[in-house]
Amino acid sequence: MSDVSTRFETLAKEWEAHCADHREASNPYVFLNHPSFEAIVALGRPAVPLIVERYREGSVFWGAALRRITGVTTFGDGVVGNLDATRRGWLKWWDAHRAS
């Protein structure tokens, strides 16, 4: 496992635990206000395939991390709106992006 993969796995587990602990929060931005989220974003583009794979399996706000890293705003901010549609949009984007 690469250094980015190892670091990502640790951070993703921390962030997912934070999201689970705050799942009843009425403000969705509480999920993004965490050092693990910021550290995931700081990993940059090498983390994108790892995020996408995690996004395929889970429902936390991975779209927000993808938006911050890629600059793609097509799917909103990743924390409000139709989150399932956002997730499907990002997965479709990734399938088209990595094929090109």
N, C-alpha and C positions, 0 to 999 in steps of 0.2 A: 504494500500500500504506500502511495506517495505521501510526502509530508502534507500536501494540501488535503488529500483524502483523510488522513489521520486527524488532522486539525479540524476539518469539516465535520467528521463524525462526532467528535467530542462536543463541538459547538452546537451541532444540530440536536443532539440529545439534551443539552442544557436548555436550548431555546424551546424545544418541544415540551420539556417539563414545565418551563415557565408558562407557556401557552395553556397547558393542561391545568395548571394551578389557578389561572385567571380566566378559565373558559366561561365564567358567568359575568365577566366584565361587560358593561354596556358600551364602553368606549373601545372600539377595536384597536385604536392606536396604542393601548396599553401593552399589546402583544409586541409591538415594535420597539417599545421603550425598554430595551434590555441589552446589556453589554454583549451577549452572545449573538444577537441579531446584528449589531454593528460589526462585530468581528467576522461574521459570515460575509457580510457585504464587503468588508475590507479584503477578503480573499480574492475578490475580483473575478475576472472571466474564467480562470481555471476551476472555479467552484460551480459554474453554470451547469455542466452535465450532472454533477452530484446533486445539485438542487432539483433539477428536473426529475431525476430518478426518485428522489424523496417525495417530490410533488405528486408523482404517479401513484404513490402509496398512501399519502396522507392528505390532510385537509388544513394544515396550518397555513399561515399567510406567506407561502413561498413566493407568490406573485409579487409581493412587495420587495422582496430581496432581488428577484429577477429584474424588476423595473429599475431599481437603484443601480444594479451592476451594468445592465445592458443599455439603459437609457430609452428602452422601448416603452412608450406610453399608451400604445393601442388598447391595452386591456385594463386601463384605469390605474388606480394606485395600489391595487392588490389587497385592500382591506375593507372596501365598501362596495356595495352593489351585489350582483349575482356572482357569488364566489365560485360556484360550480362552473358557470360559463367562463369566468376568468381562468380557472384551472384548465378547462378544455382548450381555451384560446392559447394559453402558454404552451401546452403540450403539442398542439398543432403547429404553432410557431417553431418549436424546437425540432419537430420532425422535418419541417421544410428547411429550416436553417442548417441543420447538420448535414442534410443531403446535398446542399449546394456547395 
